[in-house]
């Protein structure tokens, strides 16, 4: 899973389909979310999954209205499709991704 910075953020979100995880290294629910996202990332090649550390890239978090973490934002061709806040179990996350395709 790719770690995003301000230099490659636009390149990633302008992919056909991308899921960005806004997280912090100290956040418990974010740590729980990481293996779920890793598993989805390994099993699917039709979506780019990447992470943004909100402590390092506050401007990106602010731009997308991230107030709580983890916040997952789905992008399609650079446009926000949907947003999910908090830990989400794998089956629900997969369903959410599939429903927003």
One Martini backbone bead per residue (centre of mass of N, CA, C, O) as a GRO file, in nm:
protein
  101
    1UNK     BB    1   0.097   0.036   0.022
    2UNK     BB    2   0.067   0.364  -0.028
    3UNK     BB    3   0.234   0.659   0.057
    4UNK     BB    4   0.126   0.979   0.085
    5UNK     BB    5   0.190   1.292  -0.065
    6UNK     BB    6   0.178   1.603  -0.203
    7UNK     BB    7   0.311   1.499  -0.478
    8UNK     BB    8   0.112   1.216  -0.526
    9UNK     BB    9  -0.192   1.259  -0.478
   10UNK     BB   10  -0.314   1.334  -0.758
   11UNK     BB   11  -0.225   1.082  -0.905
   12UNK     BB   12  -0.393   0.884  -0.737
   13UNK     BB   13  -0.688   1.017  -0.754
   14UNK     BB   14  -0.673   1.005  -1.085
   15UNK     BB   15  -0.760   0.749  -1.085
   16UNK     BB   16  -1.016   0.561  -1.152
   17UNK     BB   17  -0.967   0.412  -0.856
   18UNK     BB   18  -0.972   0.533  -0.507
   19UNK     BB   19  -0.837   0.470  -0.173
   20UNK     BB   20  -0.825   0.684   0.112
   21UNK     BB   21  -0.629   0.684   0.412
   22UNK     BB   22  -0.688   0.868   0.693
   23UNK     BB   23  -0.419   0.889   0.934
   24UNK     BB   24  -0.258   0.774   1.244
   25UNK     BB   25  -0.010   0.625   1.435
   26UNK     BB   26  -0.184   0.665   1.725
   27UNK     BB   27  -0.440   0.522   1.607
   28UNK     BB   28  -0.628   0.257   1.684
   29UNK     BB   29  -0.837   0.226   1.445
   30UNK     BB   30  -0.614   0.251   1.230
   31UNK     BB   31  -0.463  -0.009   1.309
   32UNK     BB   32  -0.714  -0.192   1.248
   33UNK     BB   33  -0.744  -0.107   0.940
   34UNK     BB   34  -0.480  -0.191   0.795
   35UNK     BB   35  -0.528  -0.506   0.743
   36UNK     BB   36  -0.783  -0.468   0.578
   37UNK     BB   37  -0.654  -0.301   0.348
   38UNK     BB   38  -0.435  -0.502   0.274
   39UNK     BB   39  -0.624  -0.731   0.185
   40UNK     BB   40  -0.770  -0.574  -0.036
   41UNK     BB   41  -0.516  -0.493  -0.196
   42UNK     BB   42  -0.431  -0.796  -0.263
   43UNK     BB   43  -0.731  -0.880  -0.401
   44UNK     BB   44  -0.710  -0.604  -0.573
   45UNK     BB   45  -0.666  -0.430  -0.908
   46UNK     BB   46  -0.920  -0.196  -0.931
   47UNK     BB   47  -0.765  -0.045  -0.683
   48UNK     BB   48  -0.636   0.222  -0.514
   49UNK     BB   49  -0.438   0.207  -0.214
   50UNK     BB   50  -0.397   0.469   0.033
   51UNK     BB   51  -0.198   0.687   0.253
   52UNK     BB   52  -0.258   0.954   0.504
   53UNK     BB   53  -0.083   1.156   0.716
   54UNK     BB   54  -0.227   1.398   0.916
   55UNK     BB   55   0.033   1.509   1.060
   56UNK     BB   56   0.200   1.569   0.789
   57UNK     BB   57  -0.091   1.637   0.607
   58UNK     BB   58  -0.302   1.871   0.691
   59UNK     BB   59  -0.395   1.996   0.421
   60UNK     BB   60  -0.533   1.743   0.306
   61UNK     BB   61  -0.732   1.702   0.535
   62UNK     BB   62  -0.866   1.980   0.515
   63UNK     BB   63  -0.959   1.970   0.216
   64UNK     BB   64  -1.141   1.689   0.302
   65UNK     BB   65  -1.271   1.716   0.597
   66UNK     BB   66  -1.088   1.594   0.820
   67UNK     BB   67  -1.184   1.514   1.171
   68UNK     BB   68  -1.161   1.202   1.161
   69UNK     BB   69  -1.014   0.886   1.266
   70UNK     BB   70  -1.066   0.715   1.027
   71UNK     BB   71  -1.065   0.822   0.679
   72UNK     BB   72  -1.252   0.726   0.395
   73UNK     BB   73  -1.182   0.789   0.042
   74UNK     BB   74  -1.350   0.795  -0.259
   75UNK     BB   75  -1.219   0.785  -0.594
   76UNK     BB   76  -1.305   0.918  -0.928
   77UNK     BB   77  -1.118   1.080  -1.130
   78UNK     BB   78  -1.073   1.296  -0.868
   79UNK     BB   79  -1.351   1.230  -0.737
   80UNK     BB   80  -1.569   1.235  -0.492
   81UNK     BB   81  -1.790   0.976  -0.381
   82UNK     BB   82  -1.700   0.887  -0.078
   83UNK     BB   83  -1.743   0.856   0.290
   84UNK     BB   84  -1.562   0.710   0.577
   85UNK     BB   85  -1.596   0.673   0.935
   86UNK     BB   86  -1.401   0.463   1.076
   87UNK     BB   87  -1.423   0.157   1.156
   88UNK     BB   88  -1.424  -0.125   0.916
   89UNK     BB   89  -1.525  -0.406   0.822
   90UNK     BB   90  -1.456  -0.592   0.556
   91UNK     BB   91  -1.742  -0.658   0.441
   92UNK     BB   92  -1.839  -0.358   0.449
   93UNK     BB   93  -1.612  -0.239   0.276
   94UNK     BB   94  -1.657  -0.404   0.021
   95UNK     BB   95  -1.948  -0.315  -0.021
   96UNK     BB   96  -1.889  -0.013  -0.045
   97UNK     BB   97  -1.705  -0.031  -0.287
   98UNK     BB   98  -1.904  -0.178  -0.479
   99UNK     BB   99  -2.142   0.042  -0.453
  100UNK     BB  100  -1.921   0.279  -0.569
  101UNK     BB  101  -1.854   0.189  -0.872
   0.00000   0.00000   0.00000
